[in-house]
Amino acid sequence: MLTKFTQNALKIIQDIPEGKVLTYGWAAALAGEPNGARQISRLLHSMSKKYDLPWHRIVNSKGKISLLPSQGYELQKALLESEGVKFSKNDIIDLKIYLWVNQV
């Protein structure tokens, strides 16, 4: 059985629209655990396939992809770019433009 936090987090992540991103910390706060950013990371790692989560729409609080090169970074960036998300020269996403401000 899934915890209330996990249920909330899954719904929030599933609802992120194309072309928008959410940070690990913001997703956790919306799901009811303001300090649960690492839990979001674990949830994405273990449940993305099972629940068909748009895992690529979660980034860190600096607007950067947290995955390392050759470990998913390139795929995540390509998926975001295919949805219209633009990256700066330093591979930073402007959160003022692309952050999804969900009203839960």
C-alpha positions as CSV (number, residue, x, y, z in Angstrom):
1,M,0.0,0.0,0.0
2,L,1.3,3.4,-0.9
3,T,1.7,6.1,1.7
4,K,-0.3,9.3,1.4
5,F,2.9,11.2,0.5
6,T,3.7,8.7,-2.3
7,Q,0.1,8.9,-3.7
8,N,0.2,12.7,-3.7
9,A,3.7,12.7,-5.3
10,L,2.6,10.4,-8.0
11,K,-0.4,12.5,-8.9
12,I,1.6,15.7,-8.8
13,I,4.3,14.3,-11.1
14,Q,1.8,12.8,-13.5
15,D,0.1,16.2,-13.8
16,I,3.2,18.2,-14.8
17,P,2.3,19.4,-18.3
18,E,4.6,19.1,-21.3
19,G,7.1,22.0,-21.6
20,K,7.1,22.6,-17.8
21,V,9.4,21.3,-15.0
22,L,9.1,20.9,-11.2
23,T,11.9,20.8,-8.7
24,Y,12.4,17.8,-6.4
25,G,11.8,20.0,-3.4
26,W,8.7,21.7,-4.8
27,A,7.2,18.3,-5.7
28,A,7.9,17.1,-2.2
29,A,6.4,20.2,-0.6
30,L,3.3,19.9,-2.7
31,A,3.0,16.2,-1.8
32,G,3.1,17.2,1.9
33,E,6.8,16.7,2.9
34,P,8.7,20.0,2.6
35,N,12.0,18.2,3.3
36,G,11.2,15.2,1.1
37,A,13.3,16.0,-2.0
38,R,15.3,12.8,-1.7
39,Q,12.1,10.8,-1.4
40,I,11.0,12.2,-4.7
41,S,14.3,11.1,-6.2
42,R,13.9,7.6,-4.9
43,L,10.2,7.5,-6.0
44,L,11.2,8.5,-9.6
45,H,14.0,5.9,-9.6
46,S,11.7,3.1,-8.4
47,M,8.3,3.9,-9.8
48,S,8.7,5.8,-13.1
49,K,8.1,2.9,-15.3
50,K,5.3,1.3,-13.3
51,Y,3.3,4.5,-13.2
52,D,4.5,6.0,-16.5
53,L,5.8,9.1,-14.8
54,P,7.2,12.0,-16.8
55,W,10.4,11.7,-14.7
56,H,12.3,14.0,-17.1
57,R,10.2,17.0,-15.9
58,I,11.8,17.0,-12.5
59,V,15.0,19.0,-12.0
60,N,17.0,20.4,-9.1
61,S,16.4,23.7,-7.4
62,K,19.0,25.5,-9.6
63,G,17.1,24.5,-12.8
64,K,19.7,21.8,-13.7
65,I,19.4,18.2,-14.6
66,S,20.7,16.1,-11.7
67,L,21.6,13.0,-13.6
68,L,25.2,12.6,-14.7
69,P,26.4,12.5,-18.3
70,S,26.1,9.0,-19.7
71,Q,23.7,8.1,-16.9
72,G,20.5,9.6,-18.2
73,Y,21.5,13.3,-18.5
74,E,21.4,13.4,-22.3
75,L,18.1,11.6,-22.5
76,Q,16.5,13.9,-20.0
77,K,17.8,17.0,-21.8
78,A,16.6,15.7,-25.2
79,L,13.1,14.9,-23.8
80,L,12.8,18.4,-22.3
81,E,14.0,20.1,-25.4
82,S,11.5,18.0,-27.5
83,E,8.8,19.6,-25.3
84,G,10.1,23.1,-26.0
85,V,12.2,23.7,-22.8
86,K,15.2,25.8,-23.6
87,F,18.5,25.6,-21.8
88,S,21.1,28.3,-21.2
89,K,24.7,27.9,-22.4
90,N,25.4,26.4,-19.0
91,D,22.5,23.9,-19.3
92,I,20.3,25.7,-16.9
93,I,16.5,25.9,-17.3
94,D,15.0,29.3,-16.4
95,L,12.6,28.4,-13.7
96,K,10.9,31.8,-14.0
97,I,9.7,30.6,-17.4
98,Y,9.4,26.8,-17.2
99,L,8.6,26.1,-13.5
100,W,5.1,24.6,-13.3
101,V,3.3,26.4,-10.5
102,N,0.6,23.9,-9.6
103,Q,-2.3,24.9,-7.6
104,V,-3.0,21.7,-5.7
